[in-house]
Amino acid sequence: MACTYCGVNLTIPTAMRREAVPGKMPGKTQAGSGPKMEASEILRTAQPIAIRAWNLYALWTRIRWLIPTCLTILVIGIIFCALAGLLPILLNSLR
């Protein structure tokens, strides 16, 4: 079977194949059933969603190292602030 969008030849696994229904033509609308989208239209409408998903994944791969680094710096900063706050108390107790 050839893809109507890009022309690539596809092999459909036997488990996914269906028998042709007599009187029904693929891609044709029947009276009262409403308009049907062709595969090329479906792919065209899904393309922006796929592009956004890919861009989010690419962003995540660039910044995934940043989150543990930021958390480490935050914990070290909290410890440093706690020690700096305790320093005057310790110095006053030594006098």
KAZIZI-V302665 format. One record per run of one state. SS is the DSSP state (hx for helix, st for strand, lp for the rest). FROM is the first residue (numbers start at 0). TO is the last residue. Records with the same first field share a line. If there is no record, write none. Layout:
# KAZIZI-V302665
SS=FROM-TO ; FROM-TO
This chain:
# KAZIZI-V302665
lp=0-0 ; 2-7 ; 9-12 ; 16-37 ; 94-94
st=1-1 ; 8-8
hx=13-15 ; 38-93
